[in-house]
Amino acid sequence: MSKPLHTGFTVGGVAVDNRLVLAPMEDVSNLAFRLIAKEIGRPGLMFTEFVSAMAVHYGAAKSKHKMRVHPDEQPLAIQIFGGEPEIMAETAVIAEEMGADIIDINMGCWVPKVCRTGSGAALLKDPDLAELIVKSVVRAVKVPVTVKVRAGWDYSLFAAPDLARRFQDAGAQMLTLHARFAKQGFEGEADWDLIKRLRDVVTVPLIGNGDVKTPDDALKMLRETGCDGVMVGRAAISNPWALQKIHAAIMGHATPPDPTLDERIETALRHLRLLIEHEQLADPAQGELRACRALRGQIPLYIKGVQGAAVLRESLTKSSSYDEYENKLRGFAASLARPV
Ligand SMILES: Cc1cc2nc3c(=O)[nH]c(=O)nc-3n(C[C@H](O)[C@H](O)[C@H](O)COP(=O)(O)O)c2cc1C
C-alpha cells in the first residue's frame, strides 16, 4: 500500500520531511533563491544549480562559490556535472566539504555546450561510463549520491529503467526523472507515464519531474505515478507562492491566499538583498552589480500579471543597483495606493 502523501521519505540516511522538491536550475537556483523558496514554499529538499566538475578541478572560484550552503536550507543536494569519473569524484568530495547533504549527478542537461563534453544527458548514451561515474562518486563521499536523468537520449529508447538499475546497484540512493527525452529540450509535454514505468524498477526514492505547476498537477503526479516526491522548477521562478500552494495541498492543508502586491515586492527585494550579500562574499566591489544583473530577468516576474506593471517590468530589466530596483518597485506600489 502506498504511503500517505503528507509523509516524507529518506535518501540514504537523510530525512526529507515532505515530498515537494525544488529543482536545480542554472542561474536561478542560487543560495538567495533557495532561501526564499524554503522560507515561503517549504520544500522538503532543494537542489543547487549544476556545478561543473571540470571548472572546480581547474580552480574556478565562481564554481566553488555556487556550492556555498546556508544551514537554513538543509537538506540540500549539490548537483555536479562532468564526464570524467575521477574529476567528478574529486568535486563531489569538495561539495561534501562545503556542506552538501546529498551529491546529485546531472544526467539530464541536453544543451550542446554540456553534452559536447560528454556530460549531462550525453551520458544517457553511454551507460558504462555513466555507471562508472556513479560508482566513482559513491566511493569518494560519505553522503548519499543521487542521479537526475531524462528518459533517454531520443524517443527510440527509454533508457532510464536500465540506467536506474545500474545506478542503484552502483549505490545511488535516489533518482529523479525529468519525463522528457534529451532531444526534446523543453518541447512537448512531460510524459508522466514514464515516471510510473520507472517506478516499477526503482527501489530507492523516485522523484518525478516535468510540468508540475499547480497543486492539482502535484497531487496527480504523486497519485498516478507512485513517485516519492514531485520536483518543481519553472513554476517556482519568482513565484515561491506556487511552492507554498503545492506544499499545502500535499500536506492536506487549506490553500494559502495569493500574495499581496506588497508581499511580492518585499520578497523580490529580499531576494535581491540576499543575492547581493552572496555575490559580495565572492566579489566585494562588483557583488551588487553582479546580483542586480543576474536578477534582471527574475525581479520583473515577481509582479507579472499585476495591472499596470508592464512598463515597470520593462524598466526593471535595466536596473543596475539595489536602490534603483527599490525606488522603482516601491514607487509603483505607492502610485497604486494614491487616490486618483
Ligand atoms: C532556467 C533553467 C535552468 C535549469 N538548470 C538545470 C540544472 O542546472 N540542472 C538540472 O538538472 N536541470 C536543470 N534544469 C531542468 C529543471 O531542473 C527541470 O528538470 C525542468 O525545468 C523540468 O521541470 P519543470 O517543468 O518543473 O520546470 C533547468 C531548467 C531551467 C528552466
The ligand as an SDF file (V2000), in Angstrom:
LIG
                    3D

 31 33  0  0  0  0  0  0  0  0999 V2000
   16.4920   28.0120  -16.3290 C   0  0  0  0  0  0  0  0  0  0  0  0
   16.6360   26.5380  -16.1230 C   0  0  0  0  0  0  0  0  0  0  0  0
   17.8350   26.0200  -15.7080 C   0  0  0  0  0  0  0  0  0  0  0  0
   17.9760   24.6400  -15.4810 C   0  0  0  0  0  0  0  0  0  0  0  0
   19.1610   24.1780  -14.9950 N   0  0  0  0  0  0  0  0  0  0  0  0
   19.2430   22.8670  -14.6090 C   0  0  0  0  0  0  0  0  0  0  0  0
   20.3790   22.3840  -13.9150 C   0  0  0  0  0  0  0  0  0  0  0  0
   21.3250   23.1190  -13.6010 O   0  0  0  0  0  0  0  0  0  0  0  0
   20.4010   21.0590  -13.5920 N   0  0  0  0  0  0  0  0  0  0  0  0
   19.3630   20.2030  -13.8990 C   0  0  0  0  0  0  0  0  0  0  0  0
   19.4090   19.0150  -13.5620 O   0  0  0  0  0  0  0  0  0  0  0  0
   18.2720   20.6540  -14.5340 N   0  0  0  0  0  0  0  0  0  0  0  0
   18.1780   21.9550  -14.8740 C   0  0  0  0  0  0  0  0  0  0  0  0
   17.0330   22.4170  -15.4390 N   0  0  0  0  0  0  0  0  0  0  0  0
   15.8860   21.4960  -15.6100 C   0  0  0  0  0  0  0  0  0  0  0  0
   14.9730   21.5260  -14.3720 C   0  0  0  0  0  0  0  0  0  0  0  0
   15.6410   21.0600  -13.2280 O   0  0  0  0  0  0  0  0  0  0  0  0
   13.7310   20.6500  -14.6080 C   0  0  0  0  0  0  0  0  0  0  0  0
   14.1400   19.3360  -14.8520 O   0  0  0  0  0  0  0  0  0  0  0  0
   12.9050   21.1390  -15.7970 C   0  0  0  0  0  0  0  0  0  0  0  0
   12.7660   22.5450  -15.7850 O   0  0  0  0  0  0  0  0  0  0  0  0
   11.5030   20.4870  -15.8060 C   0  0  0  0  0  0  0  0  0  0  0  0
   10.7980   20.8330  -14.6400 O   0  0  0  0  0  0  0  0  0  0  0  0
    9.6520   21.9860  -14.6470 P   0  0  0  0  0  0  0  0  0  0  0  0
    8.6720   21.6170  -15.7220 O   0  0  0  0  0  0  0  0  0  0  0  0
    9.0650   21.9370  -13.2830 O   0  0  0  0  0  0  0  0  0  0  0  0
   10.3200   23.2670  -14.9730 O   0  0  0  0  0  0  0  0  0  0  0  0
   16.8800   23.7670  -15.7000 C   0  0  0  0  0  0  0  0  0  0  0  0
   15.6700   24.3080  -16.1460 C   0  0  0  0  0  0  0  0  0  0  0  0
   15.5330   25.6620  -16.3390 C   0  0  0  0  0  0  0  0  0  0  0  0
   14.1990   26.2090  -16.7840 C   0  0  0  0  0  0  0  0  0  0  0  0
  1  2  1  0
  2  3  1  0
  2 30  2  0
  3  4  2  0
  4  5  1  0
  4 28  1  0
  5  6  2  0
  6  7  1  0
  6 13  1  0
  7  8  2  0
  7  9  1  0
  9 10  1  0
 10 11  2  0
 10 12  1  0
 12 13  2  0
 13 14  1  0
 14 15  1  0
 14 28  1  0
 15 16  1  0
 16 17  1  0
 16 18  1  0
 18 19  1  0
 18 20  1  0
 20 21  1  0
 20 22  1  0
 22 23  1  0
 23 24  1  0
 24 25  2  0
 24 26  1  0
 24 27  1  0
 28 29  2  0
 29 30  1  0
 30 31  1  0
M  END
$$$$
